[in-house]
């Protein structure tokens, strides 16, 4: 089994979608239990990655390679490093919580909803495993289909607009990536990403390739100014769709930067670091102010996600400044490691925040902040979880939200005190919009009689929120296992940044 562990992780949920679909609309409970079974099995298989992957040695391990399209030299190539392992485990955990969270919520075409979630999970895992660029592209594009279905079928009143905007933005960006992939294939005669990492390229070539990759991955993150599809997608998506979108799919963009921009076009990456740093700081500061004025809870958390993902891109590209300009390897590792921890942390924190909003929406059928107030009086346990996740969203020490951001801020100060100062400003803005949200939703007197009738969270909802809470606190209190898992891979990435290809 261990020889094909990655293939099993990819295809187990995808194949599992077939019996879930066959359960039909007449047997929703069968579809739910089957979906949960395959999600749990996939999670259990993902846990085998932890002992099988040698975190001390690092590098790409558990390699699988089979000829796929012989005439083009395309291989079904899979492998993982520490970063991939962390993201795969994140994906399988979120998959279980999404299925449990939608247990009583999705009542129409339940079998199709659960099947779409299973397929989506398999495709996301495929992205994190692919070492052949064409295979990566297939998984990258195929992810759009189940998410398009999830939003378009089970979304809100403006779901068609949101799905079209989501699809057009991401598909357009993928066209630029495809052009870059085809050019590299013409230059090298292969789609092997490891070969491309050592392929000599002129600065002009690297510049064009850099922007081809950047457009595709910046849209997926999303970075300013190509972020406008995300709030609409979140608002219209069902709760499970929002959780998966924020927790996992956004990470595909930054993961793509690690696999394509850093090793393949490092000189262009260094040259345009200033652009990414500026766009990241705009996301951190300006988008934080945009979140501050939102009236819809989902939009507020969506804009918050853009701001927090700005820390990931900042941490990745600040390493260029530190390693090439200052020769500060330790600070570069710190920034990169902080970005990786922030990716995982944001997955759990944002997933938890959207789950909390879904819990409230299921009872009151509104996401407008003004319709709530005094909720703590009737849902104290829910209030406990909501405040915990809000504190994590602010970056409170002891929660996972603090660890990655603090590491990136420290690295930014080493590169340039002004960059560090602007990055640290998010702690004020984040606390502003998050605490104001909590104040208006939880505290005060109940002014809406419908709020007074809201029921406390049930056992199923408690399980989901408690799982998110345990993960947020575990990483916040003891981040060392996660840092160790990714450390060798981060070190190798930083070493690649120092290599000139011109």
N, C-alpha and C positions, 0 to 999 in steps of 0.2 A: 504493500500500500504506500510505503514511504517513497518509493520510486516515482509515484504518480500522485503525490499528495496535492500538488497545486492544481492538477487537472481535476482531481476529485472535488476540491474546493470550488472550482469554477462551475463544473457541470452538475454537481449534486443538486443545488437549488434550481438550476434551469430545467433539468430532467424532472425534478420534483414538481414543477409547475404543471406537468402533464396530468398526473392523477388529480391534482387540485382542480384543474379545469374540467376534468371528466366528472367530478362530483356534481357539477351542474348547479343551476340556481335553486333547484328544489331541495338541495341538501347543504345549506350554508354551514351547519355545524361540522359536517364532515370536511368541508373545504377549510374551515378554520383549524381544525385539529391536524389535518394533513400538512397545512402550511406551517403550523407551529412545529410539527415533527421534523420537517425538512430544515427549518431554520435552526432548531436545536442541534440536529445532526451536523449541519455545516459549522456551527459554533464549536462543537466538540472536536471536529476534524481540525479546525483552525487552532485549537489549543495544542495539537500535536506539533505545530510549527515551533512553539516555544522551546521544547527540549531538542528538537531536530536541528534548529538553527543555532550555529555556533556564534554567539554575539561577540565573543572575544576576537575571533578571527575576522569577522566582518566579511565584506564582499558579497557577490551574488552566489547564492547557494541553492540546493535542491533543484538543480538544473534539469530541464526537460527540453529536448530538441528533436523534432521530427520534420521531415520534408513535407511541406504543405503544397506549394506550387513550384514544382521543380524547374519549369521553364523560366521563371523569374527569380529563382533562388530564394523564395520565401519559405521560412520555416515556422512551424508551430513551436516557438521558443518561449519558455517560461523560466523564471528564476526570481528569487527574492533576496533582499537585504534586510537589515534591521528596520528601516523605515517602512518597507513594504509589509513586513510582518505586523508592525504596530497598526498600520492602516487596515489590514485585513481583519485583525481581531476586532478593531473598532467597528468595522462593517458588519461582522457577524453578530456582535452584541446588539447593535442598533436594530438589526433585522428582527431579532427575537422581540425586543421591546416594542417595535412598530406593530408586529402582528398581535401581540397581547393588547396593546393600546387600542387597536381597531376592532377588538373582539365583538363588542356590542354596538359599536358606532356605525360600521359599514353594514347596512342591511339590504342594499340593492346590489345585485350581481356580486355577491361576496366572493364567489369562486374566482371571478375574473380579477378582482382587486388583489386577492392573495397571490394569484398566479403572477400578476404583473410585478408584485414586490419580490417574489422569488427570482424571476428572470433578471430584474434590476440588480439584485444582490450578486448574482453570478457574474453579470457583465462588469460590475464595479470591481469585483475581485480580479477579473481578467485584466483590467487596466493596470492594477497594482502588481501583476505578475509578468506581463508581456515584456520580452526582450527583443522581439522582432518588431520593427516600427510599423509594418503594415498590419500585423496582428493587433498592436496597440491601437492603431487608427480604427480598426473594425470594432473593437470593444468600445472605444471612445465615442464613436458615432452611434453604435447600437444602443447605448445607454439612453439616448434621447427618446427612443420609441416607447419603452414602458413608462418613463416619466411623463411623456406627452399624453399617454393614455390615462395615467393616474390623475393628472390635473384636468384633462379635457372631459373625462367621464364623471369623476366624483368631486370636481371642484365647485367653486362658487358661481354666482350669477354671471360674472365676466370671465369665465374659464376659457372660452374660445379665444378671446383677445389675449389672455395671459399665455395660453399654450402656443399660439402663433408667434407671439413676441419672443418667447423663450426659444422656440425652435429656430426661428429666423436668425436671431442673434448667434446662437451657438453653432448652427449649421454654416452660417457665413464665415465665422471664425475658422471653422474646420477646413474650409476651402483653402485658406492661406497655408494652413499646416500641411495639407495634402500636396500643394505645390512645392513646399520646402522638402517634403519627404521624397518627392519624385526627383528633385534636383540632386539630392544626396545619393539617391539610387543611381542616377546617371554618372555621378562622379566616382562611385565606389563599386557599383555592380552588385550591391547587396543591401538588404534592409536590416542587417544586424547592427543594433545600436552600439555595441561594443566596438565594432570596426569603425563606425562613424566618430567615436570619441577620440580615435587616434588619427583621423583623416586630416591632412594639412589643408587649410583653407585660407584664402587671402582675406584681408580686412573687408573688402567690398563684398565678397561672398558671405562672410560671417554677418555683415550688417543686414543684408537682405534676408538671410535665414533667421536672424535674430527677430526681426519684425514679423516674419511669417509665423514663427512659433509664438511670439509674444501676443499677437492679436488673438490667436486661438485660445491660449491659456489665460490671458487677462480677462476675456469674456467669461470663462468658466469660473474664475476665482470668486466674484468678479471684481476687477479694479476700476477705479474712476478713469475715464468717463463712460466706460461700457458696462455700467452696473445697473442701468435703469430697468432691465428685464426682471431682476431678482425680487424687488418688493411686490410687483404685480403677480409674479409666480407664487410667492409665498402667501399672499392674501387670498388668492383663489384656490390654492392647493388644499386637499384634505390634510388633516393633521399629520398623518403618516407620511404623506408626500413632502410636507414642509420639514419634518424631522430628518428624513433621508437626504433631502436636498441640502439642508444646512450642515448636517453632521458628516456626510460623506462626499456628496457630489461636488461640493465646492473645493474639496481637497484635491480633486483630480487636476484642477488647474495648477496649483502649486507643485503637485507631484510631477506634472509634465515639465515644469520649469527645471526641476531637479534632474530629470532624465534626458532632456534635450538641450536646454539653453546652457546650463553650467558645463557639461562635459564636451559638447559639440561646438559651441561658439563662445568660448570663454573670453576671447579678446573683445568681441563686440559687447559681451555682457559687462565687461569692465568699462568700456567706453560709454555705455549708456546707463551705467549705474545711477548717475545723477537723476535720470528721467524716472526710473523706478522708485528711487528714494522720495522724490518730489510727489509722485502719484500716491505712494504709500502714506506719506504724511497728510496729503489732502484727504485720503480716505479716513485716516485716524482722527483728524481734527474737524474738517468740514462736514463729513458725513455724520460725525457725532452730533454736531449742531442740528443737522437735518433730522436726526432721530429725536432730538429734544422737542420738536414741534409736532410730532405725529399724534394723531387722534385715534388711530387704529393700532391695537397692541401688536398685531402681526407685522405691520409695517415698521413699527418701532424696533422690534427685535430683528427684522430683516436688515434694516440700516445698521443696527448694532453689529450684525454679522459682517457686513462690508468693512466696518471700522476695525473689527478684531482680525479679519483676514489681512488687513493692511499691515499688521504686525508680522504676519508670516512672510509676506513679500519683502518687508523692510529687513527682517532678520536674514533672509536668504541673500539679498543683494548688498547689504552692508558688509558682508564677508568679503566681497570683491575689494572694497576700499581698504579693509583692514589687512588683507593678505598681500595685495599688490602694491599699495601705496606705503603702508606702514610696516609690512612684514610681521604683523602681530597675529601669529597663528592661534594663540590661545583665545584671544578676543574674537577672532573669526569663527572658531569652533563654538564659542559661547553663543554668538549670535545665531549661527545655523542651528545649534541644538535647541535654542529657545524657540526658533521658528517651528521646529519639528514638534516640540512639546505643545506649543500653542495650537498646532493643527489637531492633535489628538484631544487636547482639553476643550477646544472650541466645539469639537464634535459632540462631546457629552453635555457641555453647558448649553449650547444652542438647541440641541435636541431636547433637553429638559425644559427649557423656556417655552419652546413651541408645544411641548406636551402639556404644560400647565395652561397655556392659552386654549388648547383643545379641550381640556377638562372644563374650563369655564364656558366655552362656546357650546359644548354639548348640553349644558344645563340652561343657559340663557339665550343662546342663538344670536349673540352679538359679540363683536370684538372691539366695540367702541369703548374707550376708557371711561367716558362720561356716564355710561350706563351702569357702572359698578360703584363701589364705595362701601366700606364697612364689611367687606366679605369675610374678614377674620372672625367676625362675631358668629357666623353660622358655619364656617369651614375652617376651624382652627388648625387641623392637621394639614390641610392643603396650604394654609397660610405659612406654616412652618417650612414646608418644602419650597414654596414660592420665594420666601425671603432668602433661604439658603442659596437657591440658584441665582437670585438677583445679586447677592453678595459675590458669588463666583463671577458673574458677568461684570461686576465692578472691578474685579481683580483683588479681592480681599485675601490677605495672607492666610494660609491654611486651606485654601481652595485651589483647584487646578488652574483657575483663571489667573492666579498671581504668578505662577512659576514661569511659564513661557514668556509672558510680557516683561517680567522683571529681568530675565536673561537678555532679551532683545534690547531693553533700555540700557542695561549695563554695557553691552557691546556697542550700542549707538554712541554712548558717551565717549568710549575709547576712540571711535572713528572721528567724531566731531561733537563737541558739547552742545552745539545748537540743535543738531539732529536729535540728540538724547533728550534735550529739554522739550522740544516739540512732541516727541514720542511720549514722554512722561505726562504731557498735558492731558492725554486720554484718560488718566486716572481721575481727573477732575470732571471731564465731560461725561465719561462713562458712569461715574457715580451720580452725576446730575440727572441724566435721562432715566437711569434705572431706578434710582431711589424715588424720583418723582412719580414714576409709573407705579411703584409699590405703594406709595402714599395714597394715590388717588384710587387704587383698586382695593387695597386691603384695609386701610385705616379709616377712621372717622365713623360717623353715624350712617346707618343704612337709610338712604333716601329713595331707593327704588324698591317697591314692595315685592317685586319678583326676585330680587337678591335675597330678601328675607326667607324666601321659600326654597332656596338652593340647598341641596343635600350634600353632606360631607362625602369625601372621596370613598369609594368602595374598595374592596380587597384587591381587585385587579388593578385599579389606578394606583393604589398604594404600592403595590409590587413594582410597577414601572417607575414611579417617582423615587422609591427607595433605592432601586438599582442605579438610577442616574446619580442619586445623592452619594451612594457608596463609592462610585467611581470618581466623582468630583472630589470627594474628601480624600480618597486613597492617593490620587495623584498629587493633591495639594499638600498632604502631610508627608508622604513618602514617595517622591518622584524618582528616586534612585533606580528602581528596576526598569522603568521606562527609559530613563536617560542611558542606562547601561546597554539596553537592547539596541539603541540607535547610535551609540557613541562611535563605534568603529566605522559604521557607514558614513556618519557625518565627517569623521576625520578624513576618510578617503575622498569625499566630495570637496573638502577644503583643500586637499592636496591637488586635486584636479584644477582648482581655480588658479593655482600658481603656474600652471603649464601654459606657455605661449605656443600657439599653433601657426603663427604667421611665418 
